[in-house]
Amino acid sequence: MIRTYLPPPLLWMAGVPVAEFSTPVEDAAERQRVEELLTPWRDKHPGVKVDITVSHNSSAAALTDASHGAQLVVVGSHGHGSIAGALLGSTGIQLLHHADCPVLTARQPASETRRS
């Protein structure tokens, strides 16, 4: 499981982040958030080993890096379609072009789609 996030900017100039920083406390909080999300799945599938990586890269970059030496990368899809995905720089589309292993794009069934 890879969790990516951008740490808060340390310094802003003209509305643009100039320098960013991260702290072990923020990384630990992100790791704990993932642990909590995984708890029901670990209870249901105790034999499946899950390693958690916290990264400050983009999702596509972190997953592409993780694809080196992997047998498969699984990534979720919001189902925006290929044109919207290409325009938005979709993580899945970037992985399909740059991953070093097969990529499985999983989409939640329409009946289970979360409402926002």
Stockholm file with secondary structure:
# STOCKHOLM 1.0

chainA/1-116         MIRTYLPPPLLWMAGVPVAEFSTPVEDAAERQRVEELLTPWRDKHPGVKVDITVSHNSSAAALTDASHGAQLVVVGSHGHGSIAGALLGSTGIQLLHHADCPVLTARQPASETRRS
#=GR chainA/1-116 SS CEEECCCCEEEEETTEEEEECCCHHHHHHHHHHHHHHHHHHHHHCTTCCCCCEEESSCHHHHHHHHHTTCSCEEEEECCCCHHHHHHHTCHHHHHHHHCSSCEEEEECCGGGCCCC
#=GC SS_cons         CEEECCCCEEEEETTEEEEECCCHHHHHHHHHHHHHHHHHHHHHCTTCCCCCEEESSCHHHHHHHHHTTCSCEEEEECCCCHHHHHHHTCHHHHHHHHCSSCEEEEECCGGGCCCC
//
